[in-house]
Amino acid sequence: MEVTDIRIKKVEGDGKLKAYVTVTFDDCFVVHNIKVIEGKNGAFIAMPSRKTKDGEYKDVAHPIKADFRERLQSSILSMYENMGEKLEVSSSESAN
């Protein structure tokens, strides 16, 4: 499975949430609301989730294999770090 597009929209403000990301896989499947979060040890991604009746958050979609998660996180964070002050960017735009 290949990542064919990444769209990042930065969140303004000083909170830990830095951006929302939409990722397209193989030009045929999309996942919205992946979050870029600034943690104590640097930025990381959080997969889309929903709150359960117990107050816990459960991922709605997530990678099954650790190597794919690392590849996805690396792709998203690399693009996020290179977007500078732009509020929104797409990997299809940066390829042009």
C-alpha positions as CSV (number, residue, x, y, z in Angstrom):
1,M,0.0,0.0,0.0
2,E,1.4,3.3,-1.0
3,V,0.7,6.8,0.3
4,T,-0.3,8.8,-2.8
5,D,-1.3,12.1,-1.2
6,I,-0.9,13.9,2.1
7,R,-2.8,17.1,2.9
8,I,-1.8,19.0,6.0
9,K,-3.8,21.8,7.6
10,K,-2.0,23.5,10.5
11,V,-3.9,24.5,13.6
12,E,-3.2,28.0,14.9
13,G,-2.5,28.5,18.6
14,D,-0.2,27.3,21.2
15,G,-1.7,23.9,22.1
16,K,-0.2,20.5,21.6
17,L,-2.3,19.8,18.5
18,K,-0.3,21.2,15.6
19,A,-2.2,20.0,12.5
20,Y,-4.8,17.8,10.9
21,V,-3.8,15.5,8.1
22,T,-5.7,13.7,5.4
23,V,-3.8,10.7,3.7
24,T,-4.8,9.0,0.5
25,F,-3.6,5.4,-0.1
26,D,-3.3,4.0,-3.6
27,D,-5.4,6.8,-5.1
28,C,-8.5,4.9,-3.8
29,F,-8.8,5.1,0.0
30,V,-8.6,8.2,2.3
31,V,-8.2,8.6,6.0
32,H,-9.1,12.0,7.5
33,N,-8.3,13.6,10.9
34,I,-4.9,12.1,11.6
35,K,-3.4,14.6,14.1
36,V,0.1,15.9,14.5
37,I,0.8,16.4,18.2
38,E,3.8,18.0,19.8
39,G,4.8,15.7,22.7
40,K,7.6,15.9,25.3
41,N,9.9,14.0,23.0
42,G,9.0,15.7,19.7
43,A,6.1,15.5,17.2
44,F,4.1,12.3,16.6
45,I,0.9,11.4,14.8
46,A,-2.3,10.2,16.4
47,M,-4.8,8.3,14.3
48,P,-8.4,9.3,14.1
49,S,-10.4,8.2,17.1
50,R,-13.7,8.4,18.8
51,K,-14.7,8.7,22.5
52,T,-16.4,5.6,24.0
53,K,-19.1,5.6,26.7
54,D,-16.4,4.9,29.2
55,G,-14.5,8.1,28.3
56,E,-11.7,6.2,26.5
57,Y,-10.5,7.0,23.0
58,K,-10.4,4.2,20.5
59,D,-8.7,4.5,17.1
60,V,-11.2,4.4,14.2
61,A,-8.4,3.5,11.7
62,H,-4.8,2.6,12.3
63,P,-1.9,0.7,10.8
64,I,-1.6,-2.9,11.9
65,K,2.2,-3.3,11.3
66,A,4.7,-1.1,13.2
67,D,6.9,-0.6,10.1
68,F,4.0,0.8,8.1
69,R,3.1,3.1,11.0
70,E,6.7,4.4,11.1
71,R,6.7,4.9,7.3
72,L,3.4,6.8,7.5
73,Q,4.6,8.9,10.5
74,S,7.9,9.7,8.8
75,S,6.2,10.8,5.6
76,I,3.7,13.1,7.5
77,L,6.2,14.6,9.9
78,S,8.7,15.3,7.1
79,M,6.2,17.1,5.1
80,Y,4.9,19.0,8.2
81,E,8.3,20.2,9.2
82,N,9.0,21.4,5.6
83,M,5.8,23.4,5.2
84,G,7.1,26.4,7.2
85,E,4.5,29.1,7.8
86,K,2.0,27.7,5.3
87,L,-1.3,26.8,6.8
88,E,-2.2,24.1,4.3
89,V,-0.1,22.0,1.9
90,S,-0.6,18.9,-0.2
91,S,2.0,16.4,-1.3
92,S,0.5,16.6,-4.8
93,E,1.2,20.4,-4.8
94,S,4.8,19.9,-3.6
95,A,5.4,17.4,-6.4
96,N,4.7,20.1,-9.0
